[in-house]
Amino acid sequence: MISKDTIDKILDTAQIEDVIGDFVALRRRGANFTACCPFHHEKTPSFSVSPSKGIFKCFGCGKAGNVVNFVMEHEQLGYVDALKFLGRKYGIEVADREETKQEADNRLKSESLMAVSQYAQEFYTNVLWNTDQGKSIGLGYFKDRGFSEETVKKFMLGWAPGGKDNMSKAAQKAGYKKEFLIGSGLSVERESDGELNDRFYERAMFPIHSISGRVIAFGGRTLRSDKNIAKYINSPETEIYVKSRTLYGIFFAKSAITKLQKCYLVEGYTDVVSFHQSGVENVVASSGTSLTIEQIRLIKRFSPEVTVLYDGDAAGIKASLRGIDMILEEGLRVKVVLFPDGEDPDSYARKFGPEKLKSFLQEAEEDFIEFKTRLLSSETKKDPVKRAQLISEIVASIAVIPDAISRAVYIEECSTRLNISEEILSTEVKKLRRKRQYGAYSNTPDEYYEPGVPKYFPPLETGERLPQFITNTYCEPAERELLYYLIKFGEHPLYGTDDQNPISVTVSQFVLSELQTDDLELQNLVYKSIFDEYFQIKDRGQAEVQKHFLNHENQEFVKVVLDLLHQEHSLTIKQFVAEIPPEEHLLSTVVPKSILIYKAKITAIAYHNLCEHLAEAEKDKNIEERNRYMQQIQILMQIRNSFAKELKRLTI
C-alpha cells in the first residue's frame, strides 16, 4: 500500500501536459492543449488537456480523467503500477507498505506458479521446433491450418510430446518444485508411487496469457481421431488462472481493440489465431466457456462495442443468447455476424483469405436485437403463443439496456418489425426494469425475498437515464441537497407508513440506486468522500451516523455535516410546526424530486457546454464536429423537455 504522502507528492509533481506529451503531439489552444485522441481513430483533434485543472478529456470517445487515469488507460496498468510509473518518471521513490507474512507467501507462490508455467511454454515450444515429433506432427498440424511460422511464434504455440511424464521430469531436473508443477495444473500426482504425470501429452499446445502477457494456463488439442479422447483439455483453475476472468488472446488484442474501439468475440483458440493471421487482431475468445460478467467487463475496459461471431449452428446460437443479454446489460453495443452454413471463423478465414474476411465481417454485421428478432421470428409463423413468447424475449433483451435513448430506438424499431404498439412494448420494458432493479413486488411471499432487496417500491419517477456522453458534470447545490437527505434521513423509509405495503426501501437505498442507474457520482470530492463513507457505516443507525461525522477527524467533513444539519430558516419554530408538515412525511416527494433536479441541472450544464463546443466547431468550420455536437444537443433538448414536464415547469 502506497502512503498518502507519496501519492500526494506524485500528483503535485506530475504535470499532466508533460506526461501526455510523451505519448501524443500536443498543440496549445489558449490555456489548454489539444491533440488527436490516443484512444480512438480520428482525423480532427477532439482530445483536450487542461493543465490548470489537471485533467484530460476526449469529446469523441468520452475518455477522461487525471494524469494517473491517463497512464492507467494508455499503458493498461492498475492504479498502483500507474503511480509507480509516474514515480519513476519524476524520480519519486514509491514504496508499498510492508507485506504481511501471508501476503508475501501468496505473492511468492503466484510468482512460482507463473515461473513454472513460463518454463512449460518454453519446453513445449522447444519440442515443436527442435524435435522430429514436434516438427512432423505439431508444426505440420499448425501449417495445415494455414498458420505461418511468424504466427506460431507470436502465439508461442507448442507441442506436448508423447510419453506421460517428459515435461514433469524436465521441469524437476531444471529445479522446479513438485508442489508448483501440481499447483499450476501442469502435472498430476500418481496415487501409486507419488510420481508426476504430465496433464498434457501428444497435444498441440496453446498457451493462455494474462492481460499483461504472462503465461498462466494452457489449452491442448489432440490430433487423434479416437472419440474416447477429449478433443481439447484445458488447465484447471489455479491461483493465477481463473477461467471466468480470462479471455484467450486479450494480451495480443488489447491495443487493436482500443485503437479500433471494437472487439470481435469468437469461441476457440484457432479462431483467434486465424484472424490474426488474416490481419484482424481485435479478437478474443471465451475458450468454449459460457460468457461471464468478468469477461465482459474486461472487454469493456478497452472498447464499448462487441461483435459476436457465430457459425451456422442454430442450436448453439440460441443457447448463447443469454450471454449476449449480459453484454447489453453492461452497457456495451452488441452486433452479430453469422457465418454461412458449414463455416466457422477459423475455416472462413483460411478458405477465403484476409480481404474477403474483412469485407464479409463488415457487410454481414447486424445489430443484435434485429438479429434476435429475425432468428426467433422464423419459428413463430402464425402461432400466437410462440409470437407472444418471441415478443417477451425481445422485450427482455431491450429491458437490460441501460441507456434510455437506445431502449427507445429499439422499442420503435421492434414495434414496426413485430407489428405491436410502442406503448405496449414500452410499458413491458419499464415493468421489467423496475422488477429487476427493486426485486419482487409486494404480493410475493416473504420467504422469497432476498436480503437487502426492497419488498415493494412505489412508482416514483425521476426521469429517463442520462446519455453516456454526459460525464464529469458538476452542480454543487444539487449534490449538496442529495447529501442533506442522505445524512438527515438516509435510513428513514422513503414512503412513510403504509399498512397495505410494508415498506423496506430507505432514502439511502433509493438515492444510491438512482445514481448507479445513471452511472453518476458526486463530483465534489468532499461530498463524494462523505457519501462513500456513509454507506460503510449506515447500519449503525441514523443518529450514530450523524454523531460519527460530527466528531470526524476530517474537519471538512465536520463543517459540511454541521451546515447540513443546522441550516438557517427564516421561519420560527412555532410557524414551522403550524404551517409545514415534518420533512420525514414528505420524503416520497422531495427525495425523488431532488434526484430529478440533480439530473436536470447536470443536463442543463452539459447542454450549455455543448453549445460552447458547437460555437468553436462553427468557428473552425469543422463539419464533422459540428454535426456531432448538434446531434448531442438535440438529444439533450428532448431530455430537458421531459424533465421540465415532470417538474411541471418550462425551463430548468
N, C-alpha and C positions, 0 to 999 in steps of 0.2 A: 504494500500500500504506500503510495507516494504522499508525502506530507503536504498539508495545505500551503505551507510557506513556499515549498518548492514549486507547486502548481502556480501560485500567485506570481512568483518570480518569473516563471516561464511566460505566463500570459502578459505580464508587464513588459517583458523584454522583446518578445516576438512581434515584429511588425508585419501585419497581415499582407501589405503590398510587397514586402521583401520576400516573404515565404512563397506567396502565389507567383511572384515574378520569376521564381526559379523554374516554374513549370509552364507558364504561358507568357506571351508578349503583351504586357500591359501598356495601354495608351492613356495618358491623362485627359480627363474631361472635367474641367472645373476642379472641384475639390475631390473628385473621385477618379477611379481608373476604370477603363473598360477593356474587354477582350472577347474573343470568340470562346465560348464555353468549352472547358476541357472534358465535360461530362456528356456532351452530345454533339452531333454534327450540326453546324450552322455556318452560313456564309456571312451573315450580318451580326456584329457583336451584340449580345444581349446579356453578357456576364459583367456585373458591376462589382467593384471593390471600394469600400468606404473606409479609408484609414482612420477618420475621426471616430467612427462607430466601431471599428474593428471587426467588420462583418463583410461577407461576400453574398451576392445574390444573383442567380441567373433567372431572368424573366422569361426564358424559353422553356427550360425543363423544370424550374422551380427549386433546384438545389440551392441551399442557403445555410449560413452558419458562421461561426467564428474561425479563427486560424486553426484550432485543434480539429474542428469538424472538417475543414478542407483537407488536412493531412490524412485524417481517417478515411475520408471518401476517396481521395485521389490515390492513396497508397494502399488502400484496403487494409488498414490497421485498426486494432482495438484502441480504446481510449488511452490506456497506459502506454502502449507502444507508440502512439502518436505523440504523447508527452516526451517520451524518451527521444524520439526523432527530433523534436524541436530543441530538446536539451542539448543533443549533440551538435546541432547547428549553431547554437549560441554559447556553447561551452559551459553549460549549466549541468552540474552533476545531479543525476536523478537516481536517488536511492530508494528502493522499496523498503518497507518496514521489515523487520526481522521475521523470517518464516518460523512457524511453529514446527515441531518435530514431525507432526502428522503431515503438514503441508509439504515439507521438504521430502518426506518419504514418498508422497504421492507424485510429486514432480519428478523425482528421480526414477520412479517406476515407469511413468509415462515416457520419459526420455529413453529408458532402456527398451521399452516396447517399440518405440519408433526406430531406435537404432537397429534392433533385430529385424524389423520389417524392411528397413533400408538394405540391410545385408541380404535378405531373401530376394529382394528385387534385383540386386546386382548379381546374385547367384543364378537366378532364372534367366536373366539377360545374357550372362556369360555362356550358359548352356546353349541358348538359342544360337548364338553367333559362332561359338568355338567348339562345338562337338558335332560329330556326324549325325547323331539322332536329332539334335536341335536344328541343324541346317536342313536336313532332308524332310523331317516331319513338321516341326514347328514353323520354321521360316517358310517352308513350302506352303503350309496352310495359309499364312498371312499373305504371301504373294498371290495365291489362288484367289484370295478375297480382294485383290487389287491394291493392297497396301504397299506403298513404296518403302524402300529402306529408310528414307528420311522420316516417314510417318511412324514406322515401327520403333525407331529410336526416340522420336519425340514422346511417344506414349509409354516408353520403357517396357514394351511388350517382351515376353519371355517364354521359356518352355520348361515345365517341370518334368524332369527325366523319369524314366521307368525305374523300378526298384523303389521300395516303400520307405526308405529312410536316408536317401542320399543327401537331401538338404539338411536334415536334422544333424546328421553326423558331421557334415562340413561346418555347420554353424557352431557346434560344440567344440570342434577342433580349433576353430578360429577364436574361441574364448567366450562365446555367448552362453549364458546360463540356461539350464533346462527350464527353470521356472518362467523365464521370459519367452522362451520358444512355445511353451504351453499357453502362457497368458496372452500371447499375440494371436493364438489360433492357428499358428503355422504347423504345430506338431501336436500329436495326440499320444498320451502315455499308454503303453500296453499294460493291461492288468496282469498278464502272466509273469513278466520279469521287470516291469518298471522302465523299460527302454522306450525310445521315442520312435513313432512312425510319422511320416510326412502326411499332412492333410491333403496336399496336392501332389499327384504324380501322374505322368503321361497326360498332361493337360497344357493347352495354350493358356498363358498367364496374362491377365490384365491387372496391373497394379491400380489401386484406388488411392487417389491423392486427397489430402486435406485442402482447404481453401488457400493455405499458404504454400502448398506444393510438396508437403512431406508425405511419404508413403505410409498409409495407415491400415490397409487391408488389401485383399486380392479377390479376383474372380477367376475361376479356372474352367475352361471348356474342354470337354473330352472330344476326341476326333473319332472315337469308336462308334459303330452303328448299333451296338448292343443296347436294346431298350431298357435293360435292367440297370444300366448305369446312368446316373443323372447327367443330363447334358451340361449343366452348369452347377458348380458348387461355389459358395462364397465363404469368406472368412466369417466366423461367428462374431457377435458383438463383443467388444472388449472395452477397456478403459479409454482407448484412443479412437475407437471406431463405433459410432452409434448410427445405425442404418437410417433411422428416421431423420437424422440431421445431415446426411451426406448425399451429395449428388455426384455421379460419375462425370468427370470432365470439367468440373467447375473451375479448377485451377487454370486449365488451358483456355477456358471460355470467358472468364470474367472480364478481361479487357475488351474483347469484341462485344460482349453483351452491353457493357457500359457505353461503349462508343456508338453502337447501333440502336441502343435502347429497345432491344427486342431479344427474347430468349426462345429458342426452339427446344421443346421438351420431347424427348424420344424415350424408348423403353430400354434398349440394350447397349452394351459396350460397343459392338461393331457398328451400330447406327452412328454413334458419336464419332468413331474413328473414320468411318467412310465419309461423313460430312466434312470433317477436317481435311481429308484427302481431296475433297472437291472444292475446298476454299470457303466452306460455310463453317465458321469457327464459333459462332454464338449458339452453341448447342450443348445441352446436358442431358443425362439420363437418370431416371429414377431407379434403374437397375432391377427392374422387374418387381419391385415392391410397390404397394399402394402408396400413392402420393400423400405426404404428411404436411401438417401446418408448418413444421420447422423447415422443410424443404422449400415450401412456397415462400416463406419469409426470407430464406437465403437468396432466392431468385430476386425477390423484391428489393433487396439491398442494391442490386445492380440495374434493374430495369422495371418499368411499370407495365410491360406488356409481355405476355406469354403466348406462343403459338404451339398448340399441341398437335403432334403428328401421329396420325392413325394409319394402320394398314387396313385392308378391306374386311377385316373380321368384325361383323356387325355385333356378335355377342360380346366380344371384348370391348367394343366401343360403349355399349350400354352399361357394362359393368363398371366402366371408368367415369361415367357421367357425374357421379357424386364427388369424385376428386376435382372435377372442373368447377363445380359449385363452390368448393373450398377455395379455389383460386379467386373466383369472383368475390367471395366474402372478404378476402384480404385486400380488396380494392384494386386488383390488377385487371387490366384489359385482357380478354381471352379470345384468341382466334383459333381456328381449326384448319388443318389440311388433311384431306382424306386421300390416301394413295389408291391407285387403281387396284382392282381385284388381283390377288396373287403377288402384289408388290408390297414391300415394306421400305422404310427409309434407306436401309443398307443396300438392298437389291436394286432399288431405283437409282441410287447414286452410282452404283457400279455399272449398271446397264446403259444409262443414258449420258453419263458424264457431267462435268461441272456446270456448263452453260444451260443445258436442258433442265438440270435440277433446280438451279436458281430461278429460272423462268417459271418452272412449274410451281415452286413454293410461292411465288408472287401471284400467279394467276389463280391458283386453286384455293388460296386462303379466303376463309369466310368467317364472319362473326359467329361466336359460339352459340348465342341464343337463336340466331337464324338457322344454324346447323342443327341444333337440337330440335327446333320446331319441324324442320324438314325431315329429319330422321324419324321422329315419332309420328308425324302426320301420315307417313306412308302406311302405318299399321291401322289407323283409325277408320279409314274409308267412311262408311255410313253408320258405324256402330256408335250410338250416343254415349254408351258407358265408357268406351275407350277414348272417345273425344273429350269427355269430361276429365278423364284421367290425364290426357295429354295437356289440357289447359292447366290442371293442377301442377303438373310437372314444370311447365313453363313459368307459372306464377312463382313456384318455389325457387327457381333459379333467379328470377328478377328480384325477388324479395331480399336475397342475400347481398345484392349490390349496394355498397354503402353510399355511393354518390346519387343524390336525388335527381339530378338532370339526366344522368344515364338511365336511371329507372324510368323516368318519364318518356324518354325516347323509345326505350324498348316496349313500354306499355302501348305507345301509339302504333309502333310497327306490328306488334303481335295482335293488336285489335284488328288491324287491316288484314293481316295474314290469316287469322283464325276466325274472322267474321264475328267478333263479340265486342260488346261496347267497352270503351276505355274506362267508363265509370265502374263497371263490374270488376275489371281487372285491377284497377287502382285500389278499390275497396279491399279486394282479397290480398293484394300485396301489403297494404297497410296493416291488415289484420295479422298477417304472418309476421311482419316486422315487430309489431307490438308484442306478440306472443313470444317471439324469440328473445326480445330484449328483456321482458319483465317476467317471463316464466308463465306458468299456467294461470288460467282465470280463476275467479273466486269460487266457482262451483266445483272445482277439483277437490277431491277428498284430501284432508290434511296429510295423510300418510304418503301422498305422492309429492309433497313439496320438497324441494332441495333446500338445504340450509343456506340462508343468506339470500334466497330468491324471494322477492315480494309475492305475497299471495294474491294481491289484487292491485291493479294500477288504474287510477281514474283517467278518463280521457282528457288529458291536459295537452294543449297544443303549444309547441314552441317553435313552429316554423319548420321549413324544409332544411335538409342538410346543406351546408355551405359548399360551394365548388372547391375543388382541390387547389386551384391556383391562388386562393386566399391563404397566405401564410405570414406568420410573424407580424400580425397587425395588432396594434396596441391601443387600448382605450382604458385609461386608468380609472375614471369614475365607475364604469360598468364592472370592472374587475373588483373594485372596492366594495360595490354593492353585493356582489356574489359572496365575497369573503365575509361580509357582515352577517348575511343569513346563515352562512356555514358556522361561524363562531358562536352566534347567539342562539340559533335554532337547529343546528345540524342534526341532532338526534331526536328532534320532535317529529311526530307523524305529519306527513305532508298534508293530509286531507282531513285533519281534525278527527272528531269522534263520529263514527257511523256504525250503528248497531247491526245493519244489514250486511256490511262488508268489513270484516276485521282487517284493519289496515296494518301493514308492516313496512310500508315504504316511507323512509325518512327523508328529510330535506337533503342530507348529505348523499344518500343513495341517488336521489333524483339529479342533483347538481353534477355529481361525478359521471353518471350515465349520459347526461346530455352533452357534456364536454367531450367525453370519449367518443360518442356517436359522430361528432363533427371533427374529431381529431384536433381539438382545441386544447391549449394550455395557457395559463396565465403568463403574460409577458413581463409583468413587474416581478423582478427576481425575489424581492422580499415577500410579496404576496404569494408567489409560487412556493417559496420555501415553507411559509405558514400553511398553505393549502396542503402540500405533501405531508408535512409533519402531522397535520390534523388527522389524516387517515391512518396514521400509525398508532395514534393514541385514542381514537374516538370511542373505543369500547369502554373507556374509563367512566363515561358519562359526561353530560354537558357541563355540569358545574366543575368537575375535575379538569376538564379540557381547558375551560376558561382560566382556572387557577394556574394550570401549567404554563399558559402563555403569559399571564400577568406576572409570573415570577421567573420568566425565562432568562437565561444568561445572556441572550442576544437582546440588547436594549432596543434595537429597531423593532423586533417582534413585540416587545412590551408596549412601545409607543403606538404602533399600529393597532394592536388589540384594545388598548385603553381608549383610543379615539373611536374605535368601532362600537365599543360597549357603552361609552359615555358621550353620545352625541348631544349637542345643544339643541334645544327645542324652544320655539317662541311661545308655545302654549304652556300654561300652568298645569300641574298635575291634576287639579280639580277639573279644568276644562278638558284635559285629555281623557280622563275617566268618563266624563259625562258625554263627550261627543264622538270618541273614536273607539271602536272595539279593539280588544287586545290583539297584538300582531299575530300571536300563535293561532288565532281563529281565522286569519286571512292568508295563511301560508299557501294554500292551494291556489290562490290567485296571484299573490305578489311574487312568489318564487318563480313559477313558470314565466311570469311577465318579465322578471329580471333577466332570465335566460334569453328571452326573446329580444329584449332591448340590447343585451350584450351582443347578440348575433347581428342585430340590425345596425348597431353602431360600427361594428367591425366591417360589415358590408359597405356602409357609407364611407368609411375611411378608405377602404380598398377601392371603391368607386372613384373617389377623388384622386387617389394615387394613379389609377389607370388613366384618368383624364389627362393628368400631367404627362404621363409617358406617351399618350396619344399625340399631345401637342408637340413633344420632342420628335416623334416619328414623322409628323407632318412637316415640321421644320427641316428635318434631314431628308425629306422626300423618300422615306423608307416604306415602300408599298406593303411589303410582307409584314413588317412590324405593325404598321397602321391597321391592316386588316385583322391581325390577331388581337390587338387591343380593342378594336371596335366590336369584335365578336364577344370578348370577355365583358365589355361594358354592357352589351345588350343582355347578356345573361344576368349580370348584377342588377340591371334595371328591373328585370322581371322579378327577381328575388326581393328587391327592396319594395316593390309594389305589393307583393304578397305579405311582407312583414307589416307594411303600412296598414293593409286591410285588417290584419289580425290585431294590430294595436289600435284600430278604429281611429286612425288619423291619416292625413295625406302624405306627410313627409316625416322623416326621422330627424 
